[in-house]
Amino acid sequence: MRASSSESQSRGTGVPPAQRDPGLDYALRSSVSPTDPQPASGAADTPARGKGIPSASIARLPLYLRALQGLADRGVLTVSSEELATASGVNSAKLRKDLSHLGSYGTRGVGYEVAYLIYQISRALGLTQDWAVVIVGAGNLGRALANYGGFATRGFRMACLVDADPRQVGEHVGSHVVQHIDELEQLIVQHGIAIGVIATPAGAAQDVCDRLVAAGVRSVLNFAPAIVTVPDGVELRSVDLSTELQILAFHEQRRATAHAYETAAATVVPDHLGDIDTAVRA
């Protein structure tokens, strides 16, 4: 794959060169604009224009990106579809299909160029741009998110942190000063906020979401343990940690029950199948 012939320049990430992902460095070294036509020789590598990417494929792109960044950190230059699929936890046929939506087909016998594929996926996900983020809620979760340094290298700028508790306002959280939620709308305009993160108690989540949307935010990530609704045209992603733990508990319970039945079956010679159930429940 001739990376130098087919991809583009991306500026304005605001990230020092030493901290940039290899794919973003690739973009900065390139000399073609992302919107420029691609040369015929690189047609096989150009993203499919005017064609939508399936939601399931989009959901897997961050998995591929994380695996690729790990490979880049280890100095790996090329990777086969089988190796990348294994590192991402998917099968290779699915991976090749997903990457084909980006116009990336690899090179037979060589595989994919790691830095180039990082850039392709980053561009598809919008990570070659600078996305300003507001975090609403300066509790433990909000503070942890505000302090996480990994967002900046992936195109996300934590612009501000707000809270409704006067006791939190004015406190320093990393490089941020907690501001009052009454300033939310003004801050959204001032910082050009693109993404709103809700890290509030459940009871406040819907009101916060409504305010974000009314102020022009069209992408919302909700960490509050509550059902939040948004109007058409607004993207909402919800992460409920307690729900995820409950799902894991369900699977753990099934495993424990299956193990108990297997143990009982190995130690009891029943006259009837019901004797195993009696032994397990005893």
N, C-alpha and C positions, 0 to 999 in steps of 0.2 A: 504493500500500500504506500503510495507516494503522498505522505501527509503534506508536503510542501506545495503540492499543486492544487489543493482543493479546499482548504479551509481558511478561516478569516481572522481578522483583527478585532479584539474586543478591549475597550478601554473603560476607565471610570470605575474599577472595582474598589479603589481606595485601599488596597491591600499591598503592603510592601512586598517587593519581589521575593524576599527570603521566605515569606509566609504563604505565597500563592500556591495553589494546587498545580501539579505539572500540566494539566490540561489548560489552565488559564494562562500559564506561561507560554504554552504552545500558541494560544490565540494571540497573545501580545507579540510573538515573534513573526506571526504571519503578516502578509502584506495585502490581503484582499478583504474588503468589507463584507460582513455577514450577508448583506443584501445584494452584493454583486453577483452577476451570473457566473456559474462555474465553468471552467474550461471543459471541452469535450473529453479530454483525456482523463478527467477525474469524475466523469459522469456516474460511475459506479459507486462513488463515495458521497455524492451529494444527497442531502436530506430530501425526502419525498415532499414536494411542495403541493399544497392544496389538498393533502390527504390527512385525515385525522388519525391519531394514534389511539388504539383501544385503551380504555381506562385500566384494564388489567396489566397491559404492557407498561403504562405510565407508572403504575404502582411498583413495578419491578425495577425500573430504571435506577432508583436510588440504591437498590441492592447491588446492582452491577457497578455503580459508581464507587460505592464503599469498597468493594472487592478490588477494583482497579486502583484506587488510591493506596490500598495496602500493598499491592504489587509494585506500584511506583515507588513507595517508600523503601522497598527492598531492592530497588534498582533494576527491576524486571522491565525489559523494553517491549517484548511481544508476548502474547498469550493466546493459546488455542481456545476455541469455543468450549471444548470439554473442560479445560482447566478453569476457565472463567465461570462456567456453569456450576462446577463443583464448589468453587469458592463462594458463589452466590446462593447456593442451595436450591438450584433449579436444574431441569434437564437441558441438555445442550440444544435440542431441537427448538425448545421454547425460547431459549436465549437468542438463537440465530434469527428466529421469526421476529422477536422484539426488536433486535438491532436492525433488521431489514427495514423497519418503519422509519429509521433514521437515515436510511440510504447507506448503511454500513454493512458490507458483506465479507470483510476480511480478505485475506489472500490465501489461496489454497496452499497447504504445506507450510505456511508461515503463521497464519492466525491474524490477530488484531494488534495494531500498534497501540500500546497502552496509553501513552500521552495523547495521541490523536483521539482515541475512543473516549478518554476522560473529557476532552474538549467537546466532542460531539454530544455526549450525554449531558454535560453541563449546559451547553447551549440549548438543547431541547428542553431542559428543565428550567431554563431562565436564570441559571446560576452565573452566567458571565455578566450579569447586570448587578446593580447595587440596589437591593430591596430594603427599604427602611421599615423597621418593625417597632410597634409599641406593645409593651407588656402591661396589661391591666391586672393589678394584684401584686403587692410586694410582700406576700407571705413567703414561706419557705420555698415553695415551688417557683414563684416569680423571681425570687432572688437567685435561685440556682440557675434559672434560664438566663437572667441578666449577666451572671458571672461567667457563663460558659464561653470560652474563647474560640471554640470551633466554628461558630456561626460566621464570623468575619471572613474566614478563608473560603467560605462557600457562597459568598455573595449576599449575606444577610447582615444588615447593620442594625444592632439594637439601639434605636434612636432615643427612646425614653421609657421610663418606668413610672407608672402612676398608681395611686391607691386612695381609697376613701377615708382611711383612718388618719386623723390629724397627727397621731403619734408616730406614724411612719414617714409623714411628709418632712422633707429636709434631710433625711438620713442618706448616707452615702452607701451605695451598693456597687462595688467595683468602681467603674468610672462614671457611674450614674448617680444623680441625686433624685430621690423619690419626689415626684410632684403630685399635686392634688388632682383628683379625678375631675374636678370642676374645670380644669384646663385642658381636658381631653380633646375637645373639638379644635381648639386653637393649636394644640401641639400637632394634631394630624395634618393640618394645613401647613404649619411652619416647617415640619420635617418631611413633608411629602410622604406620609405613611402609606405603605402599600399593603401591609399585613398586620392584623391585630391579633394578639395572643391573649386569651382569657384565662387567667389563673386566679379567679376569685372563688369565694364560697358559692355553692349551688344556687342559693336564692338570688344572687346578684347577676348571674350569668346572662340571662335573657335581656335584662335592661342594658347591661354593658354592650352586648352584641347589637342591640337596636341602635345605641348611640354611635357605635363604630360605623355601622352601615349608613346611618343618616348623615354622618360626616364624610362619607365618600369611600370608606374602606370596602373593598370587594373580595377580600380573602381573609378568612377568620379561622384560627386554630383554637379550639376549645378544650381546655384541660379540666374545666369544672365538671363535677359529677352530676350533670343535669342535661336534660334534652333541650337543645337550643334550635330554634328555627330561623331561617333566613329567607328573604324574598328571592325570586328568580334573578339570575345574574350575579349572585354572590356565592362564592365557593366556601364551603364549610367542611372542616375536618375536625373530628372529635376524638380525643384520647382520654378514656376513663380508666385510670390505673386500677381502681377497685374492681371494675368489671373484668379486666384482663386477668387479675388475680383469681377471681371467682371461676373463670373458665379453666384456669390452670388447676384450681382445686378440684373441679369436676373430673378432669382427666386423672389427677392423682388418686382420687377416690376410686375410679374405675380400675386403675392399675392395682390398687391395694386389694380391692374385692376379687379381682381375677387371680391375684397371687394367693389369696386366702383359699379360694376354691381349688386351685392347683395343689396347694399344700394338703388340703383335706382329702382330695382325691388320691393323693399319693400315700396317705397314711391310714385311710379308712376303706375297708372293703364292705360296701353297703349292699344290703339286700334290695334296696330300692333307691332310685336316684335322689329321692327326697332326703335320704340320710346324710348326703353331702351338704345340702342346704342346712340341715339341723346342726351338723358339725361346725359349719362356718359361723352360724349365728350364736353358737354356744359361748 
